[in-house]
């Protein structure tokens, strides 16, 4: 279970970092005061390079944040299953009797 906890912690940290970075990139777009663009995450040829870069990164992050959050929820579910009484009993037996 220790490895699962480390994985879950890493996924949570990555989701939080991606969310924070999205906020920074979003502020870049807000400061640009309605730049020319095809869409929120689609720069046009006239879009400032800094803003265009932020848009491209946001396009990736709009999928990465939910994916990381979903993976965290999956790990949480897996860890919950490991704490069922039947699983705990199996673990106790394995520790008490390594040959079992």
N, C-alpha and C positions, 0 to 999 in steps of 0.2 A: 504494500500500500504506500510505502514511502516514495517509490518511483512515480506512482500515479499522482501523489500530492505535489511532487516537484514539477511534473508536466502541467498539472492544473495551474500551479502558481506561475509558471512561465507563460502559459496561454493567457492568463488574466493580466499579467504585466504587459504582454504584447498588445492585447486589446486596449488596455488603458493608454499605452504609448501611441498606438495608431489613432485613437480618439483624440488625444491631445494634439498630435501632429495635424490631424484634420482641422482642428480649431485654428491652429496657426496658419494653415493654408487658406482656410476660409476667411481669416482676417485679411490676408493679402488680397483676396478677391474683393472684400468689402472696401478696402482702402483704394482700390482701383477706380471706384466711382463709375460703375456701369461700363466696363470696357467692351469694345466690339468683340463679339463672339458668336459662334453658332448655337451654343447652349451653355449651361452652367459648367459643364466639364468638357466642352468642345470649343477649343480656340479657333479663331478664324485667322486668315493670313495677316490681318491688321492688328491682331492682339499683341500687346507688349510681351516680349519673351519671358519676363519674370512671371507675369500673370498666366501665360500659356503653360509654363512649367508647373505652376500651382494647379491649374486645371487638370493637366494630365495626371498629376499625382493624386488629386482628389478622385479622379475616375477609378483609379486602382483601390484607393482606400474605401470608397463607397461599398466595395465588395469585401475587402479584407476585414473591416471592423465586424460586420455580422458573421463572417466565417470564423473569426477568432472567438467571438462571443459564443457561437454555436458549439465550437469545439470545447470550450470551457464547460458549457452545460452538459455535453456528452461525458466529459470526464467526471463531472459532479454526479451524474447518474450512475456511472460505473462505480464510483467510490461508494455510493449509497447501496448498491447491490452487494458490495464486498462487506458491508456492515450488517447484513441480514444475520439473524441468529444462527442459521444453519452454516453459513460461511465462516462465522466467527468460531463456531464449534470445531469445524474442520481445521482451521488454523491453530487452535489451541491443541488439538490432538497431534497435528504435525510437529508442533514445537516440543510437546512432551515426549513424543515417540517418533524420532526422526526416521525410523525404519518403516513407519506406516505410510 
